[in-house]
Amino acid sequence: MSVDVDAVTALGTALASAASAIAVVDPRSASADVAVPGSEAEAALTGLPDALAGAYGRTATGIRSMSRAASASAAGYAGTDAGTAAGFAATAGGH
């Protein structure tokens, strides 16, 4: 099995960037002029910005978790590669 440690590291970095970009989105700051005042649409949209803000926050948290997992995996793969290389070097040098 072959693992591209640099690609997994880059994935972790890209996911961290995506999580940071998503975390700053605040739909509550959008204009409230999306519905006719006093209409049923306005009433229906009342809690939407808070719900969306929560969804964005949960999404950012999930992506940040994936970023940490990818970064930890890359570090583990790199450590395994280094240990395997050292083992082969020791074996080759001893014979």
Sequence and secondary structure as in RCSB ss.txt:
>XXXX:A:sequence
MSVDVDAVTALGTALASAASAIAVVDPRSASADVAVPGSEAEAALTGLPDALAGAYGRTATGIRSMSRAASASAA
GYAGTDAGTAAGFAATAGGH
>XXXX:A:secstr
    HHHHHHHHHHHHHHHHHHHT  GGGS STTS TTSHHHHHHTTHHHHHHHHHHHHHHHHHHHHHHHHHHHH
HHHHHHHHHHHHHHHHHHH 
